[in-house]
């Protein structure tokens, strides 16, 4: 009669288990690296979205300024006075108001 071998842990089972754990560890590391890269991309994307929102706001402000310069005499006068440092009669400039008396 054939002798029945007792079941136990065989070396090839250990080898396959180690290979399996190695593969699982490798995939886990790849997943972690991909998640880190994704987080970095999302951070950059949010930063860029903030910059775009700021630029949109500046664009709207400039459009309003352009429209005002085309139609509003007060804004036109204000810009000219700022550019030439002129003041109206009976006005006190900010520098004059700050000067000690």
Helices and strands as residue ranges (DSSP letters): H 11-71, H 73-84, H 94-98
